[in-house]
Amino acid sequence: MSGNNGSPRKPKALAAGSRLGVFAPASPAESVEMIAGLAELKRHGFQVVVNQDAKAEGYFAGPSLERFNGFLGALNSDMVDGLVALRGGYGSNYLLEFELEKSLASLKCVIGFSDLTTLQIFFWQKCNWITFYGPMVAAGLNAGAGARKGYDENSFLQAIGRTESGWKLRLKGEPVLAGESMGRVLGGCMTLLEATIGTPWELDTRDAILVLEDRAMKPYQVDRVLMHLKQAGKFEGVRGIVLGDFPESEPVVAGAPTVRQVCARILRPLGVPIVYGAPIGHTVRPMLTIPLGVTARLDADGEGTLEFLEPAVGT
């Protein structure tokens, strides 16, 4: 497993006037959703650079080499200041077939969630690169700020634009185990994190405040992933855990354990602060944006808060 040593590498802050490149590393999106998301970015004063040459292939936004080149082209372009994914779905893992770390000429904000977890973990493990777990063009931004299936505007702008430390994020969840701890925020979509086990970019979770979220999983499937992570040693040395609200994951049988109960049973014995029900990643509530790779203090009392002890971006 690739260890992660050295200081986190912070991309340049984004603000009104910054040029955002849209890339499609996974599945295609409906054009109406893309147009709505682009309009929302423009509302914030961002200039948008879209490279949509690839033609969709089944559940992919295009052939893997074209998706790789689309990402790399935006990343290494002087005309692009930061990158926002079109949407998730499936396929980001194919970009790692092309020795991606050898081609990364510049460091920029990369924003997305869901299938992007694969890239975000890779960038952290291989490059010490801080990325952003937040809304995408056709998955969050398209629905608008504060809207159902939309995004939380304040955390989005703070995460990618604030160059000072000390901002607090209300997690809008509930405690599974109260308490405070400090660690490096890492994680993302639970099944994608699980899928890094055994790869050269397997996530090192020691000393982490671990973010775990997903959707449309039966409680026993959440149980299975958590037990795999436990048995693979991924909870050893974890400082705290922030769980999503797991939409569309109701028990199949009346009276069977809920996802929250499964999480509590498996995770409470770790004895670290745990918050459940934060609107991160897959959620129908306005999605929070969380920088991955920065040091934060987790307070699991009440609705829970994350206080970021360093900025995620530089000047």
ZAMARGU-4260 file (C-alpha; in steps of 0.2 Angstrom, whole numbers, plus 5000, padded with zeros to 4 digits):
<rodrens>
0) 5000/5000/5000 | 5006/5017/4996 | 5009/5027/5012 | 5006/5046/5012 | 5020/5056/5019
5) 5024/5074/5018 | 5013/5090/5018 | 4997/5091/5010 | 4997/5100/4993 | 4984/5114/4992
10) 4977/5120/4975 | 4975/5138/4972 | 4959/5146/4979 | 4944/5149/4967 | 4934/5165/4966
15) 4922/5175/4955 | 4932/5176/4938 | 4940/5160/4940 | 4939/5148/4925 | 4932/5131/4929
20) 4934/5116/4917 | 4920/5103/4917 | 4926/5085/4915 | 4917/5069/4913 | 4927/5055/4921
25) 4912/5043/4923 | 4895/5043/4916 | 4886/5055/4904 | 4873/5067/4909 | 4857/5074/4902
30) 4860/5090/4892 | 4846/5100/4902 | 4855/5095/4918 | 4872/5101/4912 | 4865/5117/4906
35) 4857/5121/4923 | 4873/5117/4932 | 4883/5128/4921 | 4871/5142/4924 | 4873/5140/4942
40) 4892/5141/4941 | 4890/5157/4930 | 4879/5164/4944 | 4894/5164/4956 | 4904/5173/4943
45) 4914/5158/4937 | 4919/5157/4919 | 4915/5139/4912 | 4926/5129/4900 | 4917/5114/4893
50) 4925/5101/4883 | 4911/5089/4878 | 4918/5081/4862 | 4917/5063/4868 | 4901/5053/4863
55) 4893/5043/4876 | 4897/5024/4876 | 4883/5015/4886 | 4886/5019/4904 | 4902/5029/4901
60) 4903/5047/4895 | 4915/5042/4882 | 4930/5030/4878 | 4942/5029/4893 | 4956/5037/4884
65) 4945/5051/4879 | 4939/5053/4896 | 4957/5053/4903 | 4963/5066/4890 | 4948/5077/4893
70) 4953/5077/4912 | 4971/5079/4909 | 4969/5093/4896 | 4959/5103/4908 | 4970/5100/4922
75) 4986/5105/4912 | 4978/5120/4903 | 4983/5137/4907 | 4966/5142/4903 | 4958/5133/4917
80) 4960/5137/4936 | 4949/5123/4944 | 4939/5107/4939 | 4922/5102/4942 | 4915/5085/4937
85) 4900/5083/4926 | 4893/5069/4936 | 4897/5052/4944 | 4889/5036/4939 | 4904/5024/4935
90) 4920/5024/4926 | 4933/5035/4935 | 4943/5020/4939 | 4947/5018/4921 | 4957/5034/4921
95) 4970/5026/4933 | 4974/5014/4919 | 4985/5027/4911 | 4999/5031/4924 | 4989/5046/4928
100) 5002/5052/4942 | 5016/5054/4929 | 5005/5066/4919 | 4999/5078/4933 | 5009/5094/4928
105) 4999/5106/4939 | 4988/5106/4955 | 4971/5113/4954 | 4954/5111/4964 | 4945/5095/4959
110) 4927/5095/4964 | 4915/5080/4964 | 4908/5066/4974 | 4901/5048/4972 | 4912/5039/4958
115) 4925/5053/4960 | 4930/5045/4976 | 4941/5034/4967 | 4951/5049/4959 | 4951/5058/4975
120) 4958/5044/4985 | 4971/5041/4972 | 4976/5059/4972 | 4978/5059/4991 | 4988/5043/4992
125) 4999/5046/4977 | 5001/5065/4977 | 4996/5072/4994 | 4983/5082/4984 | 4968/5090/4993
130) 4952/5088/4984 | 4934/5093/4987 | 4919/5081/4991 | 4905/5092/4984 | 4892/5095/4971
135) 4894/5092/4952 | 4887/5101/4937 | 4873/5088/4934 | 4872/5082/4952 | 4869/5096/4964
140) 4873/5112/4955 | 4859/5109/4943 | 4846/5109/4956 | 4852/5125/4964 | 4858/5132/4981
145) 4848/5127/4996 | 4836/5116/4985 | 4831/5098/4987 | 4845/5088/4978 | 4854/5104/4977
150) 4869/5110/4987 | 4874/5121/5002 | 4881/5137/4994 | 4891/5143/5009 | 4901/5127/5012
155) 4905/5126/4993 | 4912/5144/4992 | 4921/5143/5009 | 4929/5126/5004 | 4936/5131/4987
160) 4939/5150/4991 | 4944/5153/5009 | 4962/5155/5012 | 4961/5157/5031 | 4959/5142/5043
165) 4946/5141/5057 | 4929/5139/5048 | 4916/5128/5055 | 4904/5117/5046 | 4888/5112/5054
170) 4885/5094/5050 | 4866/5094/5052 | 4867/5076/5059 | 4865/5068/5076 | 4877/5059/5088
175) 4880/5041/5087 | 4894/5043/5100 | 4897/5061/5107 | 4914/5068/5110 | 4928/5078/5101
180) 4943/5073/5091 | 4955/5079/5079 | 4961/5071/5063 | 4963/5073/5044 | 4947/5072/5034
185) 4947/5058/5022 | 4934/5046/5014 | 4919/5048/5002 | 4907/5036/4995 | 4909/5020/5005
190) 4908/5007/4992 | 4921/5016/4982 | 4933/5018/4997 | 4931/4999/5000 | 4935/4996/4981
195) 4953/5004/4984 | 4957/4989/4996 | 4971/4979/4987 | 4976/4993/4975 | 4992/5003/4975
200) 4981/5018/4981 | 4972/5009/4995 | 4967/5023/5007 | 4977/5025/5023 | 4964/5029/5036
205) 4976/5031/5051 | 4973/5047/5061 | 4958/5051/5050 | 4941/5058/5053 | 4933/5046/5041
210) 4918/5052/5029 | 4907/5037/5024 | 4891/5039/5014 | 4882/5030/5000 | 4864/5028/4993
215) 4852/5014/4989 | 4860/5001/5000 | 4850/4989/5010 | 4856/4989/5029 | 4864/4972/5027
220) 4874/4979/5013 | 4880/4993/5023 | 4884/4980/5037 | 4894/4970/5025 | 4905/4985/5019
225) 4908/4991/5037 | 4913/4973/5042 | 4925/4972/5027 | 4933/4989/5032 | 4934/4983/5050
230) 4942/4966/5045 | 4954/4975/5033 | 4960/4986/5047 | 4953/5002/5040 | 4946/5007/5057
235) 4962/5005/5067 | 4968/5022/5072 | 4953/5032/5065 | 4950/5047/5076 | 4932/5050/5071
240) 4918/5046/5059 | 4905/5057/5049 | 4891/5047/5041 | 4879/5052/5027 | 4861/5050/5028
245) 4860/5035/5017 | 4844/5039/5006 | 4834/5025/4998 | 4841/5013/5011 | 4826/5007/5021
250) 4825/4990/5029 | 4818/4977/5017 | 4809/4968/5031 | 4798/4977/5044 | 4807/4978/5061
255) 4824/4974/5054 | 4839/4985/5059 | 4840/5002/5050 | 4857/5008/5043 | 4859/5020/5058
260) 4857/5005/5070 | 4869/4995/5059 | 4882/5009/5060 | 4880/5011/5078 | 4882/4993/5082
265) 4898/4991/5072 | 4906/5008/5075 | 4902/5013/5093 | 4914/5000/5100 | 4928/5010/5092
270) 4925/5023/5105 | 4928/5038/5094 | 4916/5053/5090 | 4903/5048/5077 | 4890/5059/5068
275) 4876/5051/5058 | 4865/5059/5045 | 4876/5073/5038 | 4870/5079/5020 | 4886/5074/5011
280) 4887/5066/4994 | 4871/5056/4990 | 4858/5066/4999 | 4841/5074/4995 | 4846/5088/5006
285) 4857/5103/5001 | 4874/5094/4999 | 4889/5100/5010 | 4906/5103/5002 | 4920/5095/5012
290) 4938/5097/5009 | 4947/5080/5009 | 4965/5080/5016 | 4964/5094/5028 | 4965/5093/5047
295) 4949/5097/5056 | 4941/5095/5074 | 4926/5085/5075 | 4913/5089/5088 | 4900/5075/5088
300) 4888/5084/5101 | 4871/5090/5095 | 4870/5091/5076 | 4889/5089/5075 | 4902/5101/5068
305) 4918/5100/5059 | 4931/5115/5062 | 4944/5115/5048 | 4960/5120/5057 | 4969/5124/5040
310) 4963/5131/5024 | 4961/5119/5010 | 4967/5131/4997 | 4981/5143/4995 | 4983/5160/4986
</rodrens>
